[in-house]
Amino acid sequence: MSSSAQPPGEPVVHVARFADLAPHLLYGLLRLRVDVFVVEQECPYPELDGRDTEPTAEHLWVEAGGRPVATVRLLAGAPGTGEMVIGRVATAPGHRGRGYAAALVREGLRRAGHRPVRIGAQAHLEGWYGRFGFVRCGPDYLEDGIPHLPMLHAPGSQAPR
């Protein structure tokens, strides 16, 4: 497990692969995702999709009070594309508006390096992801009853801020 060096005032972003996550921390990350996506957004779907354990998957999170309060997952994209995927972007309700998700997305983009990064964004967050250089790359779609759209951050696009 590692922590990235963040500029002053930025939250500390922790990073680990599945095998390096302590059981209580893994439980906290998964609980946060279930609380946001399944309970809060009322989307009964298989949150545990098997991708968390992929050897190249990275889990990024911010802690408060010794527990994860915001998280994202960075995965390899479709085989042969050279792309990465940022997903499972979640922040506990009481910790929103503090820049945690933004710090996690910036770190995910930094870790992806010069590779393109895809995201399936909830439609109402198109502008928010746009500020990191993501652009729409296809039509809207419904996922678990919530409007989404595909977005891509291409190498050389707007630098994350």
PETA-V185011 format. One record per residue. N is the residue number from 1. RES is the residue in one small letter. PHI is phi in degrees with one decimal (NA if undefined). D_FIRST is the distance of its C-alpha to the first C-alpha in Angstrom with 1 decimal. Layout:
BEGIN
n-><N	N>
res-><RES	RES>
phi-><PHI	PHI>
d_first-><D_FIRST	D_FIRST>
END
This chain:
BEGIN
n-><1	2	3	4	5	6	7	8	9	10	11	12	13	14	15	16	17	18	19	20	21	22	23	24	25	26	27	28	29	30	31	32	33	34	35	36	37	38	39	40	41	42	43	44	45	46	47	48	49	50	51	52	53	54	55	56	57	58	59	60	61	62	63	64	65	66	67	68	69	70	71	72	73	74	75	76	77	78	79	80	81	82	83	84	85	86	87	88	89	90	91	92	93	94	95	96	97	98	99	100	101	102	103	104	105	106	107	108	109	110	111	112	113	114	115	116	117	118	119	120	121	122	123	124	125	126	127	128	129	130	131	132	133	134	135	136	137	138	139	140	141	142	143	144	145	146	147	148	149	150	151	152	153	154	155	156	157	158	159	160	161>
res-><m	s	s	s	a	q	p	p	g	e	p	v	v	h	v	a	r	f	a	d	l	a	p	h	l	l	y	g	l	l	r	l	r	v	d	v	f	v	v	e	q	e	c	p	y	p	e	l	d	g	r	d	t	e	p	t	a	e	h	l	w	v	e	a	g	g	r	p	v	a	t	v	r	l	l	a	g	a	p	g	t	g	e	m	v	i	g	r	v	a	t	a	p	g	h	r	g	r	g	y	a	a	a	l	v	r	e	g	l	r	r	a	g	h	r	p	v	r	i	g	a	q	a	h	l	e	g	w	y	g	r	f	g	f	v	r	c	g	p	d	y	l	e	d	g	i	p	h	l	p	m	l	h	a	p	g	s	q	a	p	r>
phi-><NA	-135.8	-121.3	-83.1	-77.4	-105.8	-61.1	-53.6	88.4	-85.8	-67.0	-76.2	-100.6	-98.8	-138.0	-157.5	-87.1	-51.8	-63.3	-96.9	-84.9	-65.5	-53.1	-67.0	-71.6	-57.4	-57.6	-62.4	-65.2	-67.7	-61.9	-59.5	-63.6	-64.7	-58.8	-79.4	-80.7	-88.0	-82.3	-62.0	-88.0	51.5	-120.5	-72.2	-146.6	-76.2	-56.3	-84.7	-97.3	89.4	-84.8	-59.6	-91.9	-58.6	-57.8	-95.7	-65.0	-121.0	-105.3	-117.8	-156.3	-119.0	-110.3	-143.4	62.0	78.3	-135.5	-68.2	-122.4	-153.3	-153.4	-142.5	-126.0	-112.5	-125.8	-70.4	-78.5	-58.2	-53.6	84.8	-90.9	73.0	-88.2	-116.4	-131.5	-99.9	-151.7	54.0	-76.4	-143.7	-131.6	-59.8	-50.4	-73.7	-120.9	-75.4	81.6	-107.6	86.3	-65.0	-63.1	-61.4	-62.4	-68.2	-64.4	-58.5	-67.6	-60.1	-65.0	-62.7	-69.5	-71.7	65.7	-94.7	-87.7	-65.0	-126.4	-102.1	-148.7	-97.8	-89.5	-63.2	-54.5	-69.6	-103.6	-54.7	-64.7	-62.0	-68.3	-59.6	-67.8	-96.1	99.9	-74.8	-128.3	-58.4	-134.5	174.7	-77.5	-60.7	-149.8	-98.6	-129.0	54.3	79.7	-113.3	-63.0	-129.1	-148.8	-80.9	-134.9	-132.7	-109.4	-91.4	-54.0	85.3	-75.8	-44.1	-66.0	-60.0	-130.8>
d_first-><0.0	3.8	7.1	10.1	13.3	15.7	19.5	21.1	21.7	18.9	16.3	12.8	10.7	7.1	5.7	4.5	7.4	9.6	9.6	6.1	7.2	9.4	12.9	13.8	11.0	12.0	15.5	15.1	14.0	16.7	19.2	18.8	19.6	22.5	23.8	24.0	25.1	27.0	28.4	28.9	29.8	31.8	30.6	30.6	28.7	26.2	22.9	21.1	22.2	20.4	18.4	15.1	14.9	15.9	14.1	13.7	12.8	10.0	9.6	9.8	11.0	12.8	13.6	17.0	18.2	15.0	14.8	13.9	17.0	16.3	14.4	14.9	14.3	14.6	16.6	18.9	22.5	25.6	26.2	28.0	27.4	24.5	23.4	20.1	20.2	18.7	19.5	19.1	19.2	19.8	20.3	21.7	25.4	25.5	22.8	24.3	25.9	23.4	21.8	18.5	19.1	20.5	17.4	15.3	18.0	18.3	14.7	15.1	18.3	16.9	14.4	17.4	19.3	22.9	22.8	24.6	22.7	24.4	24.2	26.5	27.2	29.3	32.6	32.8	29.6	31.0	31.8	28.4	26.6	29.5	28.5	25.5	27.8	27.7	31.2	32.9	33.4	35.4	37.3	36.2	35.4	35.0	31.9	32.3	35.2	33.3	34.3	31.7	32.0	30.2	28.8	27.7	26.1	27.7	26.9	29.0	29.3	29.0	26.2	23.6	24.6>
END
